[in-house]
């Protein structure tokens, strides 16, 4: 029997071979098609989930710069008076001038005064560190530290305790100009730290001003009815609402701006030794963020930063937003016309015009907590005054145990608490923890959870349906 005859005989014996092969190929195709559909479904859902996660949670229509101006009270800088021996009468008067600047009803500066007497015996670890750090100190030193600094933090600027240096800490021409522009309605004042190289500085300034002019035309505020319909809108605010930017240049070597320059250079790490121009926006009540340096000063970066400042305030909690506060002397509540943010208690007046420095017992106020500089000002909480010579750590509060004093102050505090409660705005919509990414909009974690849940849930459903579809087709065949 020839080979052709054998092949024909086998095909006659197995007539269903081709049919079974075709079924296997079809089943394999269906399985691959089902897997492809499921995988495609996962990809599509993942994309939708990422888009969902990018949506701001509980955002309000009020721009960031406006919300900050109306509600975010600036944090106080720490001003340390470090002295190796008791202060003289003239030096005490200088300290009182610093206190008066903090308690000035016309334009209070956001600072607190802390006395550090190195000659006072103490086993406190912080005092030991201070003695080691300032072992060679022979005259009183004025040291400026950033808000919320740890007890062992190093100062960002130091100088001899003089009237001129106190003035440099409290205020300066550039800071007064910033306050004036912000109250005039500017969205942000971009402050540029010049290098001293005229050609380089002028080129950077020209580029910045050109881009700011373009952004002022490009960026838009929400419609008036949208703004006025927002629950966070404050009609009592006197500052005009508009999109406007300006540039303020700081020349190196300006003695009046030494302390202010130190604040700006320490707003982020690794800025002090940079040889390129540095620029940063200042908005709200003196808050700065998103520092640009050298080649980073370009249209794209400036546009991103400006969009954040003028964009919707998606996170109303100040500390969940990027940035640091600057030390400015201004009565923001009066200038703005609105109320401060009461969602976080304001810092106690520890050192804000009530620091007692080397004062004889006979000269202490009759009521502990009464303002020593200006008795007409409200009494401070019982734990506010910082008294040297008690053996406590530097800057530690002293608590009175006089029942009558405690009863009087409790009555005052209860009255103030009631007034604050009556003036408290509606609770802000803040849902759980928030995260902030430098250079991007602050984003709530809630959309992340929702997006992941949707992706996983619908993906599993597609996988199950795909599997059932494959089985049904296979059975039907």
C-alpha positions in Angstrom: 0.0 0.0 0.0 1.4 3.3 -1.0 1.8 6.3 1.3 -1.0 8.2 -0.3 -3.4 5.3 0.3 -2.4 5.0 4.0 -3.0 8.8 4.5 -6.4 8.6 2.9 -7.3 5.6 5.1 -6.4 7.5 8.3 -8.5 10.5 7.3 -11.5 8.2 6.7 -10.9 6.5 10.1 -10.7 9.9 11.9 -13.3 12.2 10.3 -13.6 14.5 13.4 -9.9 15.4 13.8 -10.2 18.7 11.9 -13.4 19.5 13.8 -11.8 18.9 17.2 -8.7 20.9 16.2 -10.9 23.8 15.1 -12.8 23.7 18.5 -9.5 23.8 20.4 -8.3 26.7 18.4 -11.6 28.5 18.9 -11.5 27.8 22.7 -7.9 29.1 22.9 -8.9 32.2 21.0 -11.9 32.8 23.4 -9.6 32.4 26.4 -7.1 34.8 25.0 -9.8 37.2 24.0 -11.3 37.0 27.5 -7.9 37.6 29.1 -7.3 40.6 26.8 -10.7 42.1 27.7 -10.0 41.7 31.4 -6.5 43.2 31.1 -7.9 46.0 29.0 -10.6 46.6 31.6 -8.0 46.8 34.3 -5.9 49.3 32.3 -9.0 51.5 31.5 -10.1 51.4 35.1 -6.6 52.2 36.3 -6.6 55.3 34.1 -10.0 56.4 35.3 -8.9 55.8 38.9 -5.8 57.9 38.4 -7.9 60.7 37.0 -10.3 60.4 39.9 -7.4 60.5 42.4 -6.3 63.8 40.9 -9.6 65.5 41.7 -9.4 67.8 44.7 -11.4 66.7 47.7 -13.8 69.1 49.3 -12.3 72.0 47.4 -13.6 75.5 47.7 -13.6 78.1 45.0 -11.7 80.7 47.0 -8.1 81.1 45.5 -5.3 80.0 47.8 -3.8 83.5 48.1 -7.2 84.9 49.2 -7.9 82.1 51.6 -4.5 82.5 53.2 -4.9 86.3 53.5 -8.2 86.0 55.2 -7.6 83.1 57.5 -4.0 81.9 58.0 -2.4 83.7 61.0 1.4 83.7 60.7 3.5 81.6 63.1 5.7 83.6 65.5 9.5 83.6 65.1 11.6 83.0 68.2 13.8 85.8 69.3 16.3 84.6 71.9 18.1 87.1 74.2 21.2 85.1 75.1 23.3 86.8 77.8 26.2 85.5 79.9 25.3 87.8 82.9 22.3 89.7 84.2 21.1 92.4 81.8 21.7 96.1 82.6 18.9 98.6 82.9 19.6 99.8 79.3 19.6 96.3 78.0 16.3 95.5 79.7 14.8 98.5 78.1 15.9 97.2 74.7 14.2 93.9 75.4 11.1 95.7 76.4 11.2 97.5 73.1 11.2 94.1 71.4 8.2 93.1 73.5 6.4 96.2 72.6 6.8 95.5 68.9 5.2 92.1 69.4 2.3 93.5 71.4 1.9 96.7 69.3 -1.9 97.1 68.7 -1.3 99.1 65.6 1.0 96.6 63.8 2.1 93.6 65.9 5.0 91.5 64.8 4.7 87.7 64.8 7.5 87.0 67.3 8.0 85.7 70.8 10.9 86.6 73.1 12.8 84.0 75.0 15.4 84.8 77.6 18.4 82.6 78.0 20.6 83.5 81.0 23.8 81.4 80.7 24.9 82.3 84.2 21.9 80.7 85.8 22.5 77.2 87.2 20.5 74.5 85.6 20.8 70.8 84.7 18.5 71.1 81.8 20.0 69.5 78.6 19.0 72.5 76.5 20.8 74.9 78.8 23.9 72.8 78.8 23.9 72.8 75.0 23.4 76.6 75.1 26.4 77.1 77.4 28.6 75.0 75.2 27.4 76.7 72.0 27.9 80.3 73.5 30.8 79.6 75.8 32.8 82.5 74.5 29.9 84.9 74.6 30.8 88.1 76.5 27.9 90.4 75.6 24.1 89.9 75.2 23.3 88.3 71.8 20.1 88.6 69.8 19.4 85.3 68.0 16.5 84.8 65.5 15.0 81.3 65.0 12.3 80.1 62.7 8.8 79.4 63.9 8.3 76.1 65.7 12.0 75.5 66.1 13.2 72.8 68.5 14.9 73.9 71.7 18.4 73.0 70.3 17.8 74.5 66.9 20.5 76.9 65.6 19.5 80.5 64.8 19.2 81.7 61.3 20.6 85.2 62.1 22.5 86.6 65.1 23.5 90.1 66.1 24.5 92.2 69.1 21.6 93.4 71.2 21.2 96.9 70.0 18.3 99.2 69.0 19.3 99.0 65.3 19.4 95.2 65.3 16.0 95.0 67.1 14.5 97.2 64.4 16.1 94.9 61.7 14.4 91.9 63.2 11.0 93.5 63.7 10.6 95.3 60.4 12.3 96.6 57.3 11.5 98.7 54.2 11.1 95.7 51.9 8.7 94.0 54.3 6.6 97.2 54.7 6.4 97.3 50.9 5.3 93.7 50.7 2.5 94.3 53.2 1.4 97.4 51.3 1.2 95.5 48.0 -0.7 92.5 49.5 -3.2 94.7 51.1 -3.7 96.6 47.8 -4.9 93.3 46.4 -1.8 91.7 44.7 -2.0 88.0 44.5 1.7 87.6 45.3 4.8 89.7 45.6 7.8 87.8 44.0 10.9 88.7 46.0 14.2 88.3 44.2 17.5 88.0 46.0 20.1 89.6 43.8 23.7 88.3 43.5 25.5 91.6 43.0 26.2 90.7 39.4 24.3 93.5 37.7 24.1 91.8 34.3 22.9 88.5 35.7 20.4 90.2 38.1 18.9 92.5 35.4 18.5 89.6 33.0 16.7 87.5 35.6 14.5 90.4 36.7 13.5 91.2 33.1 12.5 87.6 32.5 10.5 87.4 35.7 8.6 90.6 35.1 7.8 89.6 31.5 6.4 86.2 32.7 4.4 87.8 35.6 2.8 90.2 33.2 1.8 87.3 30.9 0.5 85.2 33.8 -1.6 88.1 35.1 -3.5 88.2 31.8 -3.7 84.4 31.4 -4.9 83.3 34.8 -8.5 83.9 35.7 -10.6 84.0 38.8 -13.8 82.1 39.2 -17.0 83.8 38.2 -18.4 86.3 40.7 -21.6 84.3 41.4 -19.5 81.2 42.0 -17.2 83.0 44.5 -20.1 84.6 46.3 -21.9 81.3 46.5 -19.0 79.5 48.2 -19.4 78.8 51.9 -15.9 80.2 52.5 -16.5 83.5 50.8 -16.1 86.6 53.1 -18.0 89.6 51.9 -16.6 91.7 54.8 -13.0 91.6 53.4 -11.9 95.0 52.3 -9.0 93.9 50.1 -9.8 93.9 46.4 -9.8 90.4 44.8 -7.8 90.3 41.5 -5.0 88.5 39.7 -1.9 90.7 39.9 1.8 90.0 40.5 4.9 92.2 41.1 8.6 91.9 41.6 10.6 93.2 44.5 14.4 93.1 44.3 16.7 92.8 47.3 20.3 93.9 46.9 23.0 92.1 48.8 24.7 94.0 51.6 21.7 96.1 52.6 22.1 96.3 56.4 18.4 97.1 57.0 17.4 93.9 55.2 19.9 91.5 56.8 17.4 89.7 59.0 14.8 89.6 56.3 17.3 88.2 53.8 18.2 85.5 56.4 14.6 84.5 56.7 14.3 84.1 52.9 17.5 82.2 52.5 16.5 79.7 55.2 13.0 79.2 53.9 14.4 76.1 52.1 17.6 74.1 52.5 20.8 74.8 50.5 20.0 78.3 49.5 22.6 80.2 51.4 25.6 79.3 49.3 23.9 79.7 45.9 25.5 82.2 43.5 22.5 82.5 41.2 19.5 84.8 41.6 16.8 83.4 43.9 13.1 84.3 43.6 10.1 83.2 45.6 6.5 84.4 45.8 5.1 85.9 49.0 1.3 85.7 49.5 -1.4 85.7 52.1 -0.1 87.2 55.4 3.5 86.8 54.5 3.8 83.1 53.5 6.4 82.0 50.9 6.9 78.7 49.0 8.3 77.2 45.8 11.7 78.9 45.7 13.2 79.1 42.2 17.0 79.4 41.7 19.1 80.0 38.6 17.9 78.0 35.6 14.8 77.1 37.7 13.6 80.6 37.0 11.8 79.8 33.8 8.2 80.3 32.4 7.1 76.8 33.2 8.1 76.8 36.8 6.7 80.3 37.4 3.4 79.3 35.7 3.1 76.2 37.9 3.7 78.2 41.0 1.3 81.0 40.1 -1.4 78.5 39.2 -1.1 76.9 42.6 -1.3 80.3 44.3 -4.3 81.5 42.3 -6.0 78.1 42.1 -8.8 76.7 44.2 -7.9 76.2 47.9 -8.3 72.4 47.9 -6.9 72.0 51.4 -8.1 74.6 54.0 -5.6 73.5 56.7 -2.6 75.8 56.7 -0.1 73.2 57.8 -1.1 70.8 55.1 0.1 73.3 52.5 3.7 74.0 51.5 5.5 77.1 52.6 6.8 79.0 55.6 5.8 82.3 57.2 7.9 85.4 57.3 8.2 87.9 60.2 6.1 90.9 59.3 4.7 93.7 61.4 1.1 94.3 60.5 -2.4 94.2 62.0 -3.7 91.7 59.4 -7.2 91.4 60.9 -7.7 95.2 60.7 -6.1 95.5 57.3 -8.0 92.6 55.8 -11.3 93.2 57.5 -12.0 89.5 58.1 -11.4 87.1 60.9 -8.4 84.9 61.5 -8.5 81.1 61.1 -9.9 79.8 64.4 -9.5 76.1 63.4 -6.2 76.1 65.2 -5.7 77.9 68.5 -3.5 81.0 68.2 -0.1 80.7 70.0 -0.1 81.8 73.6 1.5 85.2 74.4 4.6 83.6 76.0 7.1 86.3 75.6 4.8 88.5 73.5 5.2 91.7 75.5 5.1 90.0 78.9 8.7 88.7 79.4 10.0 89.6 82.8 13.7 90.3 82.6 15.8 90.8 85.8 12.9 92.8 87.4 13.0 93.4 91.2 10.1 91.7 93.1 8.7 95.1 94.0 8.3 96.0 90.4 6.4 92.9 89.4 2.8 93.5 88.4 0.2 92.9 91.2 -1.6 90.4 89.1 0.7 87.7 87.7 0.1 87.7 83.9 -0.6 91.4 83.7 1.2 93.0 80.9 4.4 94.6 82.3 5.0 96.9 79.4 1.4 98.1 78.9 -1.0 97.3 81.8 -3.9 98.4 79.6 -3.4 95.4 77.4 -5.4 92.2 78.3 -3.9 90.0 80.9 -2.1 86.9 79.6 -2.8 83.3 80.6 -1.3 82.2 84.0 1.5 80.2 82.3 2.7 83.0 80.0 5.3 85.0 81.9 8.9 83.8 81.6 10.8 84.6 84.7 14.5 84.3 85.1 16.2 83.1 88.2 13.8 80.2 89.0 16.2 77.4 88.0 13.9 76.3 85.2 15.0 75.8 81.6 15.4 78.8 79.4 12.0 80.0 78.3 10.1 77.8 80.6 6.7 79.1 81.8 6.1 79.8 85.5 2.7 78.7 87.0 1.1 80.5 89.8 -0.8 78.7 92.6 -2.7 81.7 94.0 -6.3 80.5 94.1 -7.7 84.0 93.7 -5.5 84.7 90.7 -6.5 81.4 89.1 -10.2 82.1 89.7 -10.0 85.6 88.2 -8.1 84.3 85.1 -10.5 81.4 84.8 -13.4 83.8 84.6 -11.6 85.9 81.9 -10.7 82.8 79.9 -14.3 81.6 80.1 -15.5 84.9 78.8 -12.9 84.9 76.0 -13.7 81.3 75.0 -17.4 82.2 74.7 -16.6 85.2 72.5 -14.4 83.0 70.3 -17.1 80.4 70.1 -19.7 83.0 69.0 -17.3 84.3 66.3 -16.1 80.9 65.2 -16.9 80.2 61.5 -18.6 77.0 60.2 -16.4 73.9 60.5 -14.2 73.5 57.6 -14.5 70.4 55.4 -11.3 68.6 56.0 -11.5 64.9 55.4 -8.8 62.9 57.2 -5.1 63.2 56.6 -3.8 65.2 53.7 -0.6 65.1 51.7 1.3 67.8 49.9 3.7 67.3 47.0 6.1 70.2 46.4 5.3 71.8 43.1 1.9 70.3 42.8 -1.6 70.9 44.2 -2.2 69.6 47.8 -4.3 66.5 47.5 -6.5 64.7 49.9 -6.0 61.0 50.5 -9.7 60.2 50.3 -9.9 60.1 46.4 -6.9 57.8 46.5 -8.8 55.2 48.6 -12.0 55.6 46.5 -10.1 55.3 43.2 -8.2 52.1 44.3 -11.5 50.6 45.5 -13.3 51.2 42.2 -10.4 49.8 40.2 -10.1 46.6 42.3 -13.9 46.0 42.6 -14.8 46.5 38.9 -11.6 44.6 37.8 -12.6 41.5 39.8 -16.2 41.7 38.4 -14.8 41.8 34.8 -12.6 38.8 35.5 -15.5 36.8 36.9 -17.8 37.7 34.0 -15.0 36.9 31.5 -14.5 33.5 33.0 -18.2 32.7 33.0 -18.4 33.8 29.3 -15.6 31.4 28.4 -17.2 28.5 30.2 -20.6 29.2 28.6 -19.2 29.3 25.1 -17.1 26.2 25.6 -20.2 24.3 26.9 -22.4 25.6 24.1 -19.9 24.3 21.5 
